[in-house]
Amino acid sequence: MKEYIITKTQSVPQWHTVPALDIDWHYKTEPCGISAQAQVCYDDSALYVRLSAVEKYIRAEHMGPLGEICEDSCLEFFFSPIAGDQRYFNIESNPNGALYLGFASNVHNLQRLIPEEPSIIPKPARTENGWEVTYQIPYTFIRQFFPNFAPVSGYAMRGNFFKCAELSEQPHFLCWCPVPSQPCAFHTPEHFGTLIFE
């Protein structure tokens, strides 16, 4: 089982100091020159996430709250905040900052969340050889679903990270922790890795 340490930050994240993990396991497609990384840190009020991709053919068509983000160039973070609880959030974003926010215990009961006042606001940016997105996840949002969520040093939760683009010129599916060869394989919390709070 893969592990990643979520580092503690005291202010706006200095991303050059936050360790990165590689989203490099290919699911369904062969290596095609696309790569991705994830970084996560935290403070007393929120998780901070930065996802980045090296990608030549960037697809960014969807704009609104109902878009199928995974059709575009897409970076995703799935996480189960409470140990032993299979329920998870999936956060997907494209280079336009369009957001898919889901909540489920498996793909068959997946609910799409569209808050009137979004708590998670992706901030995308183009880079020299691809794109990236950053956002924060307030604990107040997580506690609407998991009231006892209270991360401290040593706290562990489960998660996985994905890079995909179903309709790009180079369709691809990458993940941090390997998933089974089956439809909707990203939605398998039993295959998530371990995220440990520093």
N, C-alpha and C positions, 0 to 999 in steps of 0.2 A: 504494500500500500504506500503510495507516494505521500510525502509530507512537505508542508511549506510553513515557514514561520512568518506570522503577521507582525511586523515591527511596530513599536509604539512611536508615535509622533506627538510633539507638543504644540505644533502650530500647522500652518499650511505645509503639506508634504513637500520635502525636498527629494524629488523622485530619483535623483542621481545617487542617493544614499540608500534607497529601498531595494533589497534584492529582487531579482526577476526570476520567474520560472518560465520554462519553454513549453509552448503549446505545440508539440511536435509529433504526436502520434497520429498517423494518417488512418482515417476511417473511410472505407469505400473507395478512395481515390489514391493514386500513386503520387509520390513527391513531385511537385511541379514548380519549385522555386519560391513558393510562398511560405513565410514563416511568421510566427506570432509569439508574443510574450505577455505575461501578466505580472502586475505588482499590486500588493495590498498592504495598507498600514491602517492604524487606528489611533483614536484618542478616547477621551471619556464620553464623547457624544456621537461618534460616527465611525463607520468604515470608509476608507478612501481607496478608490480603485482606479488603476491606469492599465489599459489594454492597448497594445500596439501591434501593427502588422506591416510586414514588408510584402507589398503586393503591387504588381505592375498594372493589371487590368482591374481598376476599381469600379465597382457598380454601385451607384447610389441613386435609386429611383424613388424609393418610398419616403414620404414626408410626414404624413399624418399619424394619428394615434392608432389607426386600425391597419396599418401596413403589415405585410408579411416580411418582416425585417430579414429573415434568413435567406430570402431570395437575393438580397443585395450582399455586398461585402459586409460581413457581420462579425462582431466580437461579442462573446457571451460569457456570463458568469452565473453559475448555478451554485446555490449553497443551502444547506440545512442547518439552521442556527442552533438547534437543540440536539444533543447526543441522544440516540435511541429513537428519535422522531423522524420518520421518513419524509415528512413534508418539507418542501423546498421552494425557494424563489428561483425563477430564471429571469435574468436581465439581459436583454439583447439590444444592441445598438448598431446603427450603420453610420457611414461618414457624414450623413446629414444631421445626426443627432436624434433621429427618430428612435423611439423606444418601444420595445415589447416587454411588458412586465407581467410575468405569470406566477401562479401559486398552485402547487399540486403535491400529491404524494406519488403520482405516476402520470403518464401521458393521458390516461383515460379519464382522469378527473381534473385535468388542467383548466384553470380559470384565468382568464385575462383580466388584469386589474387596470382600470383607467380612472385614477383619482381625479377629482375635480381640481384639486390643488396638488400638483405633483411634488412628491418629496425627493424624487431622484431625477436629476436634470443632467443628461449627458452633455459634455462639452467636447465636440469632435475637433480635430485639427488635421490638416494634411501635412505630411512630412516629406523629406527629400525623396524617399523611396517607398512611400506608402501612406499610412494614416494612423491616428490614435484617437482614443476617447478616454476622458476622465469623468468621474462622478463620485459623489459621496452618498452613503446610505445611512441616514440618521437612525439611531437606535429607537427613536420614537416611532418610526415607521415599522421596524421589525417587531416592536412590542405590541403593535396592534394585532399581530397574529401569534406572537410568542411572548406573553407578558413577563415571563421569568427570565428573559434573555438579559444577562448581565456579565459581559466578558471581563475577565481579569487575567492577569499573567498566569499562563498555564492552561487556560480554558481552551478546549478543542471543539471545533465544529467540522462538518464535512462539506466538501465543495469540488467543483470541477470547472474548467475553463475551455472554451471552444472558439474555433475560427472556422467560418464556413461562408459559402457563397453559391447558392444553388443554381442561379441563372447567370453567373458571370461568364466571361469568355474562357475562364479557367475554373470550372466548378471544382470545389474542394471541400473537405471536411477534416478538420484537425482537432485534437483534444489533448489536454494535459494527462489525464488518467485514461488508460484504454477502456473502451466500452465494447459491448458485444456486437456482433454482426447481425443486427436485426433492425427493423423499422423503428424510428424514433428512439434510437439507442442513447441519445444524449439524456433522455429523461429516465435514467436508471440510477437513482440515488445510492443504491447498494454498491455502485462502482465509483463513487466519489472518493477523492483523497482526503487527507486530514489537514486541516488548517489550524495551527496552534498559535495562540496569542502570546507574544513575547512577554 
